[in-house]
């Protein structure tokens, strides 16, 4: 199993678990651990609400484009 990691500027995407529900996504504003593991402070694109999120198995991170020299 791969550990979820993120940096500020990445996008958290939560898949719909029920037919007819939409996929939610949020901008990751803050990462609480140096290794990039959850939880994350996010801003949801559909509501603008900001909050602390502990992503579940239905979520994944879309990484923002990174400068190759950024490690």
N, C-alpha and C positions, 0 to 999 in steps of 0.2 A: 504494500500500500504506500502511495506517495503522499508525503505531507504537503498540505496546502501552504503556499508562501505567497506573500504579496508585498508591494511597496506603495506608498502614497502615489496616487495617479492611476493605479491599476483599477480595473472594474470587477466588481463582484456580481456574478450572474446566478440567479436562483431559478432553477427549472420549475415549471408547473408540475404539481403532483396530481392534479385533477383535470380531467378533460374540460376544456372551455376556459380554464384559467390562463392568464398571460404569464409570460416570463418576466421576472422583476430584475432590475439591475441597479447598481449603485456605484458611485465613485468612492474609492477608498481614500479617506482623508488622513487617517492616522493608523499606524501599525503599533500595537502595544508591546511587541517583543522584538528584540534585535534580529532574531532569525527569520522574521517575517511571518511567523505563525499567528493564527487567530488568538484573541478577538481583534476586530477591526472597527474603527469609527468610520461610518459611511454616510453618504448623502444619497437617498433614494431618488432616482430620476423621475419617477411618476408622481411623487408627492413633495419632494424637496426636504422631507424630514431627515434629520441627522440623528444618529444613534449608534450605540455599541452593538455589534453583531457577533455572535458565535455561530459561524456557518455550519450547516448540516451536510449530510451526504448528497443532498440535492443541489449543492452549490459548487461553483468553480470560479477560478480567477482568470480573467483575460488580462494579460500583461500589456502595459503601455509600451510603445516603442522605446527602446533603450539605446543610448549611445554605447557602441561596442567597448569603449574605453572605460565604461562605468562599472566594469566588473561583472 
